[in-house]
Amino acid sequence: MFYSKLDIGIPKGSNILLSGPPMSGVSTMVKYISLDALKRKEAVIYISTKETGERVQKWFSERTEIDGLGIVDCISKSLRLKTNIEDNKSIKFVSSSVDLTGISVKYSNLLERFWNVEEYRDIRIVIDSLSTLLMYSNVQTVFRFLHILTGRIKKIEGYGLFILDGNPEDPQVAPVKQLIDVLAIIEKNKIIFVGFGINREYEFRIEGDELIFGGGR
């Protein structure tokens, strides 16, 4: 189930690109979708290029149990926020967002833990954000990274949620879109889903700790 409070038939194994202009709330929306998954005892691997792992962990822990949350922190080491940064069970660190090989190793470690050791069978992987990866690496390198990641998501029948802070029609994004099953475009207080025969538009709002959709058409 993509989101428990949204009647939309996005099948398991789908990779979804969620795009919106800066300040559109796309990252917040993805956090609430991930929060819903954690509340349903699913696992979430959150690759963060914009916030520290501790900050992401704190956001979720203030709202639900986080046994199923794993984070790849791509920023703390590059900012040198601490003198001694070491991996722990829930947060794995890489040198920077440029280190796609390191990111692959760390999310693979978390996937191994959730899938093989703790036997979660509903797992979603978030990249917040794809825009940062494209900023620091060429599109061919990012494509190869995503090709492997999206293939693994399909294999385990999970969900991939990839955030794009900008226009999905940007020529730089075109190669990456080949790997995407569903495009979700955020405009002000509405979101449009396109893909898998889906073409639906919803209004949305955040109330308390819930993401509410309405007005689907």
N, C-alpha and C positions, 0 to 999 in steps of 0.2 A: 504494500500500500504506500503510495507516494506521500499522502498526507491525509490523516483520518477525518479532517473536517472539509475535505474538498472532493466532490463527486466528479472525478476525472479519471479516465482509463489509461493512465500511463503504466505500461507493463513493467514488471521486474526485468532487470538487465538493461534498463534505459540509461542513456547518458544525456543530461539536460544542461543546456547552456542558458543561464539566466542573466539577462543583460539590462542595463539601465544607466542613465547618465549619473555622474557623481551626485551624491546626496539624494538619490531616488529611493534609497532604503533597500536595495537589493541584498546587501549583506545581512541586514537585520531580518529580512524575510527568510533567507536561507537558514539563519540561526533558529528561527522559530519552527521551521520545517524540521530541522535536525532535533530540536528540543522535543517535538512531538514524537519523533522516532525513539529517542531515549526513554521517554515516558512509557512507550510501548515495549520496552525491554529489547530494543534493537541496538546495534552497535553503530557508532559514528566515528569515522577517521577524518579529522579536520586539519587540512593543510593550510596553515595561516602564513601569509606573506605580509600582512598589514598590522597585525596585533601580536603581542607576545603570547606564548603558550599559557602562561599563568593568567593573563587577562581573559583569554578565551575560556579557560577552565573555570575561572571565577564566575563568569557570566552564566555558564550552564549550572554550576554547583549551587548558585543562589536560587535556582528554579526547579531542580530535580536531582535525583540520584545520578551519579556519573560513572557507574561501574563500566558501562559500555562506551565510554568516550576515550578516544586516543587522539593526540594532537602532534602534528609535525610543525615545529616552530622554526620558521625560516628567517627570523628577524633578530632574536636576542643576541646571538653570537656576532652578527654583523654590526650591531649597535654597541657591543661590548657593555651591556647593561650590568653584567656581573663578572667578577674575575674568575669564578669557578662555575662553569656551566656543564652539568653532566646529565645524561639521560636518566629518566626514572621510568616507572612502569607506564605512566600515562602520557608523558611528554617526551618527545624525541627532538633533538636539536640538529640542525644542519648549519653550515657556515654562512649561507646566504641563499637568496632566491635563485641565484645563478647555478647553484649546485644541484642540478636535476638528477644526477646520479645518486647523490646523497639522499635527496628526497625520496627517490625510488626505493632505496635500501630501507629507509626509516618507515615508510608507509607499508612496505612489505613485511617488516617485523611486526607491526601492529596488526596487519591482516592475518599473519600467521598465528598470532596470539588469539585473536577473536574467532577465527574460523576453525583452526585445528586444535587449539588448547581449550578455549572456553566454549567452543561449539555454538557460536552465534550463527544463525542461518539467515538473518536479515541484516545486511551491512550496507551503509552508504558512505561514500567518500566525497568530501567537499574540498574544492580548491578555492580559496578566498585570498587572492584573486588570480585568475588567468591573465588578466591585464598586466600584472607585475611580472609574471614569467615571460610574457611577450616583450616587455620593456627591456629586460636584461639578457634575453637569449634570442637568437634568430628563429624565425617561424618554423624552419625545417627541424631544428633541434627540439622545439616544443612539440611539434607534430609527432616526432618519434617517441617522445616521453608519453604523450597522451595516447598514442596508438597502443602501447603496452598497457597503460592504465585502464583505458576503456575496454580493452579485450578482457582483462581480468574481471572487471565489473560485470560484463556480460556472462562470463563463465560462472560466477558465483550467484548470478541473478540478483545483484544488488542494485543500487542507484548511484549514479555519478551526478553531482551538482557542481557545476563550474561557473563561477561568477565572472562576468565581463563588465568592467566599468566603462561603458562606451557604446559605440554603434556596432551592432553585429554585422552590418554591411561593409565595414571597413575592409579593404582588400587584404590587409594583413591577416585578418581573421578567417578568410575564405578557406585556406587549407584545413584549418582546425575544424571548421563546421562540417567537413566530410565525416568526422567521427561522432557527430552529434545526432541523436535521434529526435529530440524535442527542443525547440527554441521557445523560451519564455521571455517576453519583452515587457518590461515595466515602464509605464508612462503615468506619472503622477500617482493617482490612487487606484490604478487599474493594471491588470496583467493579462497578456494575451499569450496563449499556448498554441503552438503550431507544430504538427508532426504526428506520425502514426495515424493519419486520418483525423487528427484532432485539430479543430480550429475554434477555440473557445476563449471568451473574454470574461473576466471577473473583476468586480470591484473588490478592494481589500482594505482592512484597517486592523490596527492592533489594539486590543482591549485587555488590560491587565497583562497576563502572560500568555495570551492567546492571539494567534493570527486568524482573523475572521475573513472568509470570502463570502461574497454575495453577488447577486445580480448577474449570474452566469448566462451567457447567450452565445 
